[in-house]
């Protein structure tokens, strides 16, 4: 059996390992973590840090000189496409050049490539740890206005990435971003306002073939938390063509010629502007899950065929031409490649579920997933009984994901969101972190974060709650919803897990049919702040004992 080396043995690399085995390849995975979840799926495992290019090269050189040889090196959903290209360039294997992969890995180099070639992207400034000072902010404000974005130059998953809206938020943001960078550098760039799209492509023999075009659902400033994506993006044809065209221009500017490309692009009032283009297939369940479900094309398999010097026949046979449609910002640039797309046949909807701060006591499903559209329920291995959870500040801190697929777009979306709404994480009572969150406490540089599940009470609404009688022991809370929470402008609000206030009360009644008498003010304010978790936590904390310090709204001025 011919050998292939796959960088990474996490869940995002499972499709690569399985696809390589389906192609009859001997799979050798490399990861720094000897307990990585997908190691058992591979034929062999070597513990090597993915940053260690020389260590990976030594292994691959040995394999290439062995009787079975080495067909290729591949990764998907990692930060280490440059390590792949370094090894492949040294050994004469198919891949993007090391220079191109580095351009696609280091955001400042990426931005410089775009700027040099006239590809629309935001203004930027690079900052190292030694640059962090009040004077740095003056330099930034001379080039761009609030809000702007700070992120590490070389990380993925939105780690260390956030919006900066005020002077008070700036220095903490740059400090955190630089700490999340392998090289210690942050990039500060203009904020691009507009819908965001994630697009995958494969570059092969001068052809740029789009293989997945999703709209990303981003929320919760100052962070950029993707609560899910829907594929295909439902947008006008002109916008669709402009986004693909600017993606191809950016990939060409970086020098990508052989393998995968993945873009995050915003459609601003000026037209498409590139957030980033990486030299790999996407993570976030897109390239390995939602796109294959929607298109019937195993994208990862086709990427591996290119990486092993073979013709991706299914990719080519399914690809249809796309017209080059540059926007006004780049209208004079020539077409960089022949443009194609393998379109979707149905809709895939991926949605995430999240938790408020606390410690996991147990996890359960409120209702079984009976909808046949639900394809995958994917809890994160890091979220388990006894572990601490928090509201996510990046895309690796979410608690899990649901994927639903249907020929009908609305059915796919509803199935995914309904499934997310029925996943429940019980938090241990009497936890200072949870209490602090439910009281509405915030860090000085995180105004309005973590968010409210529904909304923050004003003084009039707090007064309304204060005069309500207690909810009797074991009574159904859905029968005691205050009038102001049932008005037309409130009743259709949903929290991050897609529950309305009434659905939240109904699910509380399922989870806690037996509960102590509940102070209405404390219960409903906890629900509005923390959703179903907040309501259950409030009840469980009261049940824990008479000396428990209960959470609730701060007293209205002048009231006892």
C-alpha positions in Angstrom: 0.0 0.0 0.0 1.2 3.5 -0.9 1.8 5.8 2.0 0.2 9.2 2.7 1.1 11.4 5.6 -1.8 13.4 7.1 -1.1 16.3 9.5 -3.5 16.3 12.4 -5.5 13.6 14.1 -8.3 15.6 15.5 -12.0 15.4 14.5 -11.5 17.8 11.6 -9.0 15.4 10.1 -11.4 12.3 10.3 -12.6 12.8 6.7 -9.0 13.0 5.4 -8.1 9.7 7.2 -11.2 7.9 6.0 -11.0 9.2 2.5 -7.3 8.2 2.2 -8.1 4.7 3.4 -11.0 4.5 0.9 -8.5 5.3 -1.9 -6.4 2.4 -0.7 -3.6 4.4 0.9 -1.7 3.5 4.0 -2.5 6.4 6.4 0.2 7.8 8.6 -1.0 10.6 10.9 1.1 13.1 12.7 0.0 15.1 15.8 1.6 16.6 18.9 -1.2 15.1 21.0 -0.8 11.3 21.6 -4.5 11.2 22.7 -5.9 12.9 19.6 -9.4 11.4 18.9 -8.7 10.1 15.4 -5.4 8.3 16.0 -7.2 4.9 16.2 -8.6 5.3 12.6 -5.1 5.6 11.1 -2.7 2.8 10.1 0.2 4.4 11.9 0.8 7.4 14.2 3.9 9.5 14.9 3.9 12.1 17.7 5.4 15.2 16.1 4.4 18.8 16.6 2.8 20.1 13.4 5.0 23.2 13.7 8.1 21.0 13.5 8.7 21.1 9.7 12.1 19.5 10.0 10.8 16.6 12.1 7.9 16.0 9.6 10.4 16.2 6.7 12.6 13.6 8.4 9.7 11.2 8.7 8.5 11.8 5.1 12.0 11.4 3.7 12.3 8.1 5.4 8.9 7.0 4.0 9.7 8.2 0.5 12.9 6.1 0.5 11.1 3.0 1.8 9.8 0.2 -0.5 6.3 1.6 -0.4 7.3 5.2 -1.0 5.3 8.3 -0.2 2.5 9.4 -2.4 1.6 12.7 -0.7 1.3 14.9 2.4 -2.1 16.4 3.2 -4.0 18.4 5.9 -7.4 19.9 6.3 -8.8 22.1 9.1 -5.4 22.9 10.7 -3.1 25.9 10.7 -0.3 24.0 9.1 -0.6 24.0 5.4 2.9 25.7 5.3 4.3 22.6 6.9 2.7 20.4 4.2 4.1 22.6 1.4 7.6 22.8 3.0 7.9 19.0 3.0 6.3 18.6 -0.4 8.6 21.2 -2.0 11.7 19.4 -0.5 10.6 16.0 -1.7 9.1 17.0 -5.1 5.5 16.1 -4.2 2.4 17.9 -5.4 1.4 21.0 -3.4 1.4 24.8 -3.3 4.8 26.3 -3.1 6.1 26.9 0.4 6.2 30.6 -0.3 2.5 30.6 -1.4 1.5 28.5 1.6 3.3 30.9 3.9 1.6 33.8 2.3 -1.7 32.1 3.0 -0.7 31.4 6.7 0.7 34.7 7.9 -2.0 37.3 7.7 0.3 40.3 7.3 2.0 38.6 4.4 -1.4 37.7 3.0 -2.5 41.4 3.3 0.7 42.5 1.6 0.1 40.2 -1.3 -3.5 41.5 -1.7 -2.3 45.1 -1.5 0.5 44.6 -4.1 -1.9 43.0 -6.6 -4.9 45.3 -6.1 -7.1 42.7 -4.5 -9.8 44.3 -2.1 -8.9 43.8 1.5 -8.8 46.0 4.6 -6.1 48.3 5.7 -3.8 46.8 8.3 -1.0 47.4 10.8 1.3 44.7 12.3 2.2 44.9 16.0 4.5 42.9 18.1 4.6 42.6 21.9 7.2 45.4 22.0 4.8 47.7 20.1 2.0 47.5 22.6 1.6 51.0 24.1 -0.8 54.0 24.0 1.3 55.4 21.1 0.3 52.3 19.0 -3.3 53.3 19.3 -2.5 56.8 18.0 -0.8 55.2 15.0 -3.8 53.0 14.3 -6.3 55.8 14.6 -4.2 57.8 12.0 -5.0 55.0 9.5 -8.4 53.8 10.5 -11.4 54.6 12.7 -13.3 52.7 15.4 -14.3 50.0 15.3 -11.4 47.9 14.0 -10.4 44.3 14.4 -7.4 42.8 16.2 -6.3 39.2 15.6 -3.2 37.0 15.8 -1.2 37.0 12.5 -1.1 33.2 12.4 -4.0 31.4 14.1 -7.5 30.1 13.2 -10.8 29.5 14.8 -11.1 33.2 15.8 -8.7 32.5 18.7 -7.6 35.9 20.1 -9.7 37.7 17.5 -12.1 40.5 18.5 -13.5 43.9 17.6 -12.1 47.0 19.3 -14.8 49.6 19.8 -13.2 52.0 22.3 -9.8 53.1 23.6 -10.3 51.0 26.7 -10.6 47.8 24.7 -7.5 48.3 22.6 -4.5 47.4 24.7 -6.1 44.2 26.2 -7.1 43.1 22.7 -3.7 43.5 21.2 -2.1 41.8 24.2 -4.4 38.7 23.9 -4.0 38.6 20.1 -0.2 38.6 20.4 -0.3 35.8 23.1 -2.4 33.7 20.7 0.2 34.1 17.9 2.9 31.5 17.4 5.2 34.4 16.4 4.0 36.9 19.0 2.5 39.3 16.4 -1.0 40.8 16.1 -2.6 42.3 13.0 -4.9 45.4 13.4 -7.2 45.9 10.5 -10.2 47.8 9.3 -13.6 46.4 10.3 -15.6 45.2 7.3 -19.3 45.5 7.7 -21.5 43.1 5.8 -22.6 39.5 5.5 -19.7 36.9 5.6 -19.2 33.9 3.4 -16.9 30.9 3.7 -15.9 29.4 0.4 -13.7 26.3 -0.4 -11.9 25.7 -3.7 -9.4 23.3 -5.3 -6.8 24.7 -7.7 -5.8 22.2 -10.4 -4.0 22.6 -13.7 -4.9 26.3 -14.0 -8.5 25.7 -13.0 -10.1 27.2 -9.9 -13.0 25.0 -8.8 -15.3 26.2 -6.0 -16.3 23.4 -3.8 -18.6 24.8 -1.2 -20.1 28.3 -0.8 -21.7 29.0 2.6 -23.1 32.0 4.4 -21.7 32.3 8.0 -23.9 33.4 10.9 -21.7 35.6 13.1 -22.8 37.1 16.3 -21.9 38.5 19.8 -19.6 41.5 19.6 -16.9 42.2 20.4 -16.1 38.6 19.4 -16.9 36.9 16.1 -18.7 33.7 17.1 -20.0 31.6 14.3 -23.3 30.1 15.5 -23.5 28.1 12.3 -23.4 28.2 8.5 -25.9 27.4 5.8 -24.9 26.0 2.4 -25.4 27.0 -0.3 -25.6 30.7 0.4 -28.9 32.1 -0.9 -27.7 35.3 -2.6 -28.2 37.1 -6.0 -26.2 35.7 -8.9 -24.2 38.9 -9.4 -23.0 38.8 -5.8 -22.2 35.1 -6.1 -20.0 35.7 -9.1 -18.2 38.7 -7.6 -17.4 36.7 -4.4 -15.9 33.8 -6.4 -14.0 36.2 -8.6 -12.4 38.1 -5.8 -11.6 34.8 -4.0 -9.7 33.6 -7.2 -7.9 36.9 -7.5 -6.7 36.6 -3.8 -5.6 33.0 -4.3 -3.6 34.0 -7.4 -2.0 36.9 -5.5 -0.8 34.5 -2.8 0.6 32.2 -5.5 -1.7 29.2 -4.9 -1.3 26.7 -7.8 -1.9 23.1 -6.7 -4.3 22.1 -3.9 -6.9 23.6 -1.6 -7.9 27.2 -0.9 -10.3 28.4 1.7 -11.7 32.0 1.9 -13.6 34.1 4.4 -15.0 37.1 2.5 -17.4 39.9 3.5 -19.7 41.6 1.0 -19.4 45.2 2.1 -21.1 48.3 0.7 -18.0 48.7 -1.5 -18.3 45.1 -2.7 -16.5 41.9 -1.8 -13.4 42.3 0.5 -11.3 39.4 1.6 -10.9 38.5 5.3 -8.4 35.7 4.7 -7.5 33.0 2.2 -5.8 29.8 3.6 -4.1 27.1 1.6 -6.2 24.3 3.0 -9.7 22.9 3.1 -11.9 24.5 5.8 -12.6 23.2 9.2 -15.9 24.0 11.0 -17.5 20.8 9.6 -17.8 22.5 6.1 -15.4 20.7 3.8 -15.7 17.3 5.5 -19.4 17.3 6.3 -21.9 19.9 5.1 -20.5 20.3 1.5 -20.3 16.5 0.8 -23.9 16.2 2.2 -25.1 19.0 0.0 -23.3 18.1 -3.2 -22.6 14.3 -3.3 -18.9 15.1 -3.8 -16.3 13.9 -1.4 -14.3 17.1 -1.5 -11.6 15.7 0.8 -11.0 12.7 -1.5 -10.6 14.9 -4.5 -8.1 17.0 -2.6 -6.1 13.9 -1.7 -6.1 12.8 -5.3 -4.5 16.2 -6.3 -2.0 15.9 -3.4 -1.0 12.4 -4.6 -0.5 13.4 -8.2 -3.7 11.8 -9.5 -6.5 13.3 -11.6 -9.6 14.3 -9.6 -12.0 13.0 -12.2 -15.2 13.4 -10.2 -14.3 17.0 -9.4 -13.7 17.8 -13.1 -16.8 16.0 -14.3 -19.1 17.8 -11.9 -17.6 21.3 -12.4 -19.6 23.9 -14.3 -18.1 27.1 -15.6 -18.5 30.4 -13.6 -18.3 33.8 -15.3 -15.5 36.0 -14.2 -17.3 39.0 -12.5 -14.9 41.4 -10.8 -16.4 44.1 -8.7 -15.8 47.8 -9.1 -12.9 47.6 -6.7 -10.9 45.2 -9.0 -12.6 45.6 -12.4 -9.4 46.1 -14.3 -7.7 42.9 -13.1 -7.6 40.0 -15.6 -9.1 36.6 -14.8 -6.6 34.7 -12.7 -7.7 31.2 -13.5 -10.4 29.3 -15.4 -13.3 29.5 -12.9 -15.7 26.6 -12.1 -18.0 25.5 -9.4 -19.4 22.1 -8.3 -22.9 23.3 -7.2 -24.9 22.0 -4.3 -27.9 19.8 -4.9 -29.6 20.3 -1.5 -29.2 22.4 1.7 -26.9 21.7 4.7 -27.4 23.7 7.8 -24.9 23.5 10.7 -25.7 25.1 14.0 -23.8 25.3 17.3 -24.9 25.1 20.9 -23.3 27.0 23.7 -23.2 27.4 27.4 -23.2 30.2 30.0 -20.3 30.2 32.5 -20.2 27.4 35.0 -19.2 23.7 35.7 -20.9 20.9 33.8 -23.0 18.6 36.1 -24.5 16.5 33.3 -25.7 16.7 29.7 -29.0 15.5 28.3 -31.4 15.7 25.4 -34.7 17.3 26.4 -36.4 15.5 23.4 -35.1 12.8 21.1 -33.8 13.8 17.7 -36.6 12.3 15.6 -36.3 14.6 12.6 -34.7 12.6 9.8 -33.1 15.7 8.4 -30.7 15.7 11.4 -27.6 14.0 10.1 -25.0 14.6 12.8 -24.9 15.5 16.5 -21.3 16.4 17.3 -20.6 17.3 21.0 -17.1 18.6 21.7 -14.9 16.1 23.5 -13.6 18.9 25.7 -17.1 19.4 27.2 -17.7 16.7 29.7 -19.0 16.2 33.3 -17.0 18.2 35.8 -15.4 20.5 33.2 -15.6 24.3 33.3 -17.5 26.0 30.4 -17.9 29.6 29.4 -19.7 31.6 26.8 -17.4 31.3 23.8 -15.0 34.0 22.8 -13.8 32.0 19.8 -15.0 29.2 17.6 -13.3 26.3 19.5 -15.1 27.1 22.8 -18.5 26.1 21.6 -20.1 23.0 23.2 -21.1 21.1 20.1 -22.7 21.2 16.6 -25.7 19.9 14.8 -25.9 19.3 11.0 -29.2 18.8 9.2 -29.7 18.2 5.5 -32.7 18.5 3.3 -33.9 19.2 -0.3 -35.9 22.1 1.3 -33.8 24.9 2.8 -36.3 25.9 5.5 -36.6 22.3 6.6 -32.8 21.9 7.0 -32.5 25.1 9.0 -35.4 24.4 11.2 -34.3 20.8 11.9 -30.8 22.0 12.9 -32.1 24.7 15.2 -34.8 22.5 16.8 -32.1 19.9 17.5 -29.8 22.5 19.1 -32.7 23.9 21.2 -33.1 20.4 22.8 -29.6 19.9 24.0 -29.2 20.9 27.6 -26.2 21.2 29.9 -27.0 21.3 33.6 -24.6 23.4 35.6 -23.6 22.8 39.2 -25.4 25.1 41.6 -23.7 27.7 43.8 -20.9 28.5 41.4 -19.4 32.0 41.7 -18.8 32.2 37.9 -22.4 31.4 37.1 -23.6 33.8 39.8 -21.4 36.6 38.5 -22.7 36.1 35.0 -26.4 36.0 36.0 -25.9 39.2 37.9 -24.9 40.9 34.6 -21.2 41.4 35.6 -18.8 42.3 32.7 -15.1 42.8 32.3 -14.1 46.5 31.8 -13.0 45.7 28.2 -16.0 43.6 27.3 -19.0 45.9 27.3 -22.2 44.0 26.7 -20.4 40.6 26.8 -21.2 37.9 27.6 -24.6 38.6 26.1 -28.1 38.3 27.6 -30.1 35.3 26.3 -33.0 37.6 25.7 -32.6 41.2 27.0 -31.6 43.3 29.9 -34.4 44.4 32.2 -35.1 48.1 32.6 -36.2 49.6 35.8 -39.9 49.5 34.9 -39.7 45.8 34.1 -37.8 45.1 37.3 -40.5 46.8 39.2 -43.1 44.6 37.5 -41.2 41.5 38.5 -40.8 42.7 42.1 -44.5 42.8 42.7 -45.3 39.4 41.3 -46.1 36.5 43.7 -43.8 33.6 44.0 -44.2 30.7 41.6 -45.6 27.9 43.8 -43.7 24.7 44.5 -43.9 22.3 41.5 -46.1 24.6 39.5 -45.7 24.9 35.8 -43.7 28.1 35.1 -45.3 28.5 31.7 -48.5 29.4 33.5 -46.8 32.3 35.3 -45.0 34.1 32.5 -45.4 37.9 33.2 -47.5 39.9 30.8 -44.7 42.0 29.6 -42.9 38.9 28.4 -45.8 37.9 26.2 -46.1 41.1 24.2 -45.8 41.0 20.4 -42.3 42.5 20.4 -41.0 40.0 22.9 -42.7 36.7 22.4 -40.8 35.8 19.2 -37.3 36.6 20.6 -35.0 33.6 20.7 -31.8 32.9 22.6 -28.5 31.5 21.2 -30.0 28.0 21.4 -33.1 29.0 19.4 -35.7 28.9 22.2 -38.3 31.6 22.8 -39.2 32.6 26.3 -42.3 30.4 26.3 -40.4 27.4 25.0 -37.8 28.0 27.6 -40.4 27.9 30.4 -42.0 24.8 28.8 -38.6 23.0 28.7 -37.9 24.1 32.3 -41.2 22.4 33.3 -40.0 19.2 31.5 -36.6 19.3 33.2 -37.7 20.3 36.6 -41.4 19.2 37.2 -40.5 19.2 40.9 -39.0 22.4 42.1 -39.1 24.6 45.2 -41.2 27.8 45.4 -39.5 30.3 43.1 -39.1 34.0 43.7 -40.5 35.5 40.4 -38.0 38.3 40.2 -35.0 36.0 40.6 -36.4 33.3 38.3 -37.4 35.4 35.4 -34.4 37.6 35.5 -32.2 34.5 35.5 -34.1 33.2 32.6 -33.8 36.4 30.6 -30.0 36.6 31.3 -29.1 32.9 31.0 -31.9 31.2 29.1 -32.9 27.7 30.1 -29.6 27.1 31.8 -30.1 30.2 33.9 -33.6 29.2 35.0 -32.6 25.7 35.9 -29.5 26.9 37.7 -31.6 29.4 39.8 -34.0 26.6 40.8 -31.2 24.1 41.6 -29.3 26.7 43.7 -32.4 27.4 45.7 -33.0 23.7 46.2 -29.4 23.2 47.4 -30.2 24.8 50.8 -31.7 27.7 52.7 -28.3 29.5 53.0 -27.7 29.6 49.3 -27.1 33.1 48.0 -29.5 33.4 45.2 -28.9 35.3 42.0 -31.3 37.9 40.7 -31.5 41.5 39.4 -29.8 44.3 41.3 -32.4 46.1 43.4 -34.1 49.1 41.8 -33.0 52.4 43.4 -35.3 53.4 46.2 -36.8 49.9 46.7 -36.1 47.4 49.4 
